[in-house]
Amino acid sequence: MVSAGLQVALARRTLTPAGLFVFGAAASAPLVVLVGGIPAIYATTGVVALPLTYLLVAAGVALLAVGYTAMARQVGHPAAYYGILARGVGPGWGVAAGMVALVAYGAIQTSLYGLLGGILAATFGGSWWVWAAMAVALVGTLGVRAIVLSTRVLGTVLAASLLIVVVFVVAGVSQPVAGAVSWEGFEVSGLAVTGIGGAVGFIVASLMGVDAAGSFAEEVIDKTAISRATIGAALLLGGVYALEAWAMGVASGPNTVAEQAADPGLPFAVLERAGGWWAGAASVLLIFAILTSMLAFHNVFARYVFAMAREQVLSAGLARTGSGRRVSAPRGGSVAQTVVAGVVVAGFAVAGLDPVEQMFTWLSSLGAMGLLGLLLAASVAALVAPARVRGPGAGMWQWRLAPVLGVLAGCVLLTLMVGNAGSLLGAAPGSPYPYLLPALLLGVAVLGGMWAGHLRHARPDVYAGIGRGTPSTHQVPDDIRISI
């Protein structure tokens, strides 16, 4: 158990800027978006201008990330949204944001067990929950190891996934179904269609995870890299996904891509044009891509639990680290995430619910909506943060102009996502169930605020330290200096 006065820290100066970028990009999982996300958007919405939509939404997310990363650098807190809202707006807002972040990251991470279990069961047979349980054990084992191991695994799979994406784009564009390359996917007129709101919702979900870099502020070698890693990941992945969507449209024909995308084998059929073994390699790599996305979100969730427990907003026992030293990996938070994932997988299995259409779809939609709301809240925090938080030399772009533009873009994206939640969940028109997602997130935020109010009266010392629990190097000195 961690006592009230004990200072514990994560392994400082162990993560390079490249490693920071890897976590955000791997969490978004480019190969998963290619195989599952883009075909689903085409088939569900019929939006032909999907490539252009990807670029526009990615630009909006990047604007949101400016204020978020500026605050993340200054606050330097592993529970990024928790620390940002606590220091920028107030302790109660910080606890509310921290609770929503735990639900959002936990929901996305756990949803992937349903996706992986469903794919493996369909491929090799057996019960999906058995495969999911094996994945829970594997990710849990990697999650308590040093960040170096996780980064190497994520980097290797990300590089291989991007290679598959390049082959897919070349194969699709080099053999256009109409005999000539079509640019219809980038025409502005294609945005004025009824399915555009649903497409935006799906796209936002596919981009969530790029904000992961903010949770490694205590471990990164250079905090200024947080902005480059997060904004760079949003823009790069937006461009990559736009190319994937464009190549799929060219390979299938703009007017028929929605119909063909209903076949889950479409991405593999396009890859077979470059050689049959590319489709086989993509099938195998898809499993590893899902696993690494799980690992990325697992690491972020673990740091939120650790950091909030270190300040005793959560049980102090969860602030255990992975060794006898006071500077290490967040073992307590990692174990907590593994337990939560195991319970959720068991719950869906006992209820007899479908692992992909229900578990993956419901939980990933919930998580993406929560993270988008938190990005929006972080931009607001950047606008209203006091001068002592912004620090000297605060630039107009990072602290005023970009956050304002980000808030405007975020409000549009969040409105479209909430308004089209039915498309995300595959619910029937008029169904009230899609609105349970924002209601649940709002309820969690309210409970977080109430818990902060309780701490304010029952434990004022804890309340006063909300968002301020990152030890200085004088209290807990750097223990490891490894560049990766």
Stockholm file with secondary structure:
# STOCKHOLM 1.0

chainA/1-484         MVSAGLQVALARRTLTPAGLFVFGAAASAPLVVLVGGIPAIYATTGVVALPLTYLLVAAGVALLAVGYTAMARQVGHPAAYYGILARGVGPGWGVAAGMVALVAYGAIQTSLYGLLGGILAATFGGSWWVWAAMAVALVGTLGVRAIVLSTRVLGTVLAASLLIVVVFVVAGVSQPVAGAVSWEGFEVSGLAVTGIGGAVGFIVASLMGVDAAGSFAEEVIDKTAISRATIGAALLLGGVYALEAWAMGVASGPNTVAEQAADPGLPFAVLERAGGWWAGAASVLLIFAILTSMLAFHNVFARYVFAMAREQVLSAGLARTGSGRRVSAPRGGSVAQTVVAGVVVAGFAVAGLDPVEQMFTWLSSLGAMGLLGLLLAASVAALVAPARVRGPGAGMWQWRLAPVLGVLAGCVLLTLMVGNAGSLLGAAPGSPYPYLLPALLLGVAVLGGMWAGHLRHARPDVYAGIGRGTPSTHQVPDDIRISI
#=GR chainA/1-484 SS CCCTTCCCEECTTCBCHHHHHHHHHHHHCHHHIIIIIHHHHHHHHCCTTHHHHHHHHHHHHHHHHHHHHHHHHHHCCSSHHHHHHHHHTCHHHHHHHHHHHHHHHHHHHHHHHHHHHHHHHHHHCSCHHHHHHHHHHHHHHHHTSCHHHHHHHHHHHHHHHHHHHHHHHHHHHHSCTTSSCCCGGGCGGGGSSTTHHHHHHHHHHHHTTGGGGGGGTTTBSCTTHHHHHHHHHHHHHHHHHHHHHHHHHHHHCTTTHHHHTTSTTHHHHHHGGGCHHHHHHHHHHHHHHHHHHHHHHHHHHHHHHHHHHHTTSSCGGGGCCSSSSSEECCHHHHHHHHHHHHHHHHHHHHHTCCIIIIIIHHHHHHHHHHHHHHHHHHHHHHHHCCHHHHCTTCCHIIIIIHHHHHHHHHHHHHHHHHHTHHHHHTCCTTCSGGGHHHHHHHHHHHHHHHHHHHHHHHCHHHHHTTTCCCCCTTTSCCCCCCCC
#=GC SS_cons         CCCTTCCCEECTTCBCHHHHHHHHHHHHCHHHIIIIIHHHHHHHHCCTTHHHHHHHHHHHHHHHHHHHHHHHHHHCCSSHHHHHHHHHTCHHHHHHHHHHHHHHHHHHHHHHHHHHHHHHHHHHCSCHHHHHHHHHHHHHHHHTSCHHHHHHHHHHHHHHHHHHHHHHHHHHHHSCTTSSCCCGGGCGGGGSSTTHHHHHHHHHHHHTTGGGGGGGTTTBSCTTHHHHHHHHHHHHHHHHHHHHHHHHHHHHCTTTHHHHTTSTTHHHHHHGGGCHHHHHHHHHHHHHHHHHHHHHHHHHHHHHHHHHHHTTSSCGGGGCCSSSSSEECCHHHHHHHHHHHHHHHHHHHHHTCCIIIIIIHHHHHHHHHHHHHHHHHHHHHHHHCCHHHHCTTCCHIIIIIHHHHHHHHHHHHHHHHHHTHHHHHTCCTTCSGGGHHHHHHHHHHHHHHHHHHHHHHHCHHHHHTTTCCCCCTTTSCCCCCCCC
//
